[in-house]
Amino acid sequence: MNREYIIVCNEHRAMWNECLLFWSHKTEDKEKRSFGGYTSDIDKCERYTLDEIKNKGYHFVEFNNDMNWQEFRKYDDIIIKESDLEKLGYKTMKIYYMTWQKFNNVI
């Protein structure tokens, strides 16, 4: 099974400006695919095959190499391979942050 596709949600804002929002949480191959919720963590988002997305009844646009950043961003939800995100200028980074609620409990 080649689960190489992710779904990017452009409709809602991610936690930080210019960050992407991905569909769902990652499941194991033997588990049922998850189609609920969002995450900004590329390592924790769900991976799909095209058939899994289509069989669930979704009809999202699939990224193609002719798209530029503006075209990519105009779709509320779009299917893309993680490797294609770099073609649009996106880079991964790891950050550590503290939520405001947790911060207030520390001081």
N, C-alpha and C positions, 0 to 999 in steps of 0.2 A: 504494500500500500504506500503510495507516494503522496503524503500529505504536505504539499509544498505551497499551498495557498493560504493567505490570511485575508481577513475582511477589515478594511479601514473605514471607520465612521468619520466622515467629514461634517456630518450634520450637527454633532454636539462638540463642544470644546473639551479639550483634554485639560489636565491639571495645570499645565504651563503653556503659554503662548508658543505657537509653532511646533508643539509636540503633537504626535499622532495619537489617536484613540483607536484601539483594536477591539474586535468582537471577542467576547467570552473568555473562558479560562481553558487552559490546555488540558486535554484528556489523553489517556493512554489509548493505543491503537485498538485494544479490545473493548473499550468503553464506547458508549453512545456519544456522538459529537454534541458539544455544547453550542447553543445558539443564543444564550442569554447573558446579559451583562456586558461590561466594557472593562478594559484595562489599558494603561499606557505602557505597560511592561511588555516589550516584544518577546521576552523569554517565557512569559506566562500566558500569552494569548493562544487561542485555539488555532490549530492547523487543520486544513481541510483538503480533500480532493475536490476537483470540479464537480464530479458526480454527486458527492455528498451535499454540496450546496444546491445543485439543481434538483436533486431528489427531495430535498426539504421544501421545494417550491419557491425558492428565491430566484429572482431574475436580475441580478446585479450586473453592471457593466464590468467587463474584465479589462484590466490595464493592458495596453499594447505599447510597443516601443515608439510609436508615432506620437503618443501623448506627451504634452509638456506639463509642467507643474500646475498651470492655471486650469488646464483641461482635467487633470487628475482631481483637483480640489472642488470642481463644480458638481461632482456627484456626491449625494448624501452618503452612500455606501458603495465601495468599489472593491473588487477582488484583485489581489496582486500577489506576486511572489515576493518574499522578503528581499531577495537579491535585487529585485527591480526598484526598491525604494532608493538605493544609492544612485540610480540613474536619474532620479528626480532631485537629487541634492541632499537627501536625508542621511544623517549619520547617527550611529548609536552612541550613547554615553551612559555611564552608570553614575547615579547620584545617591546621596544620602540626605534625607530631610527629616525634620521633626514636625509633626502636625501641631497646630496651634493649641489644641486641647492638651496634648501631651506636654508641650512646652510649659503651659500654665501650671501643670501639676509638678513639674520639676523645680521651678523656682519658688 
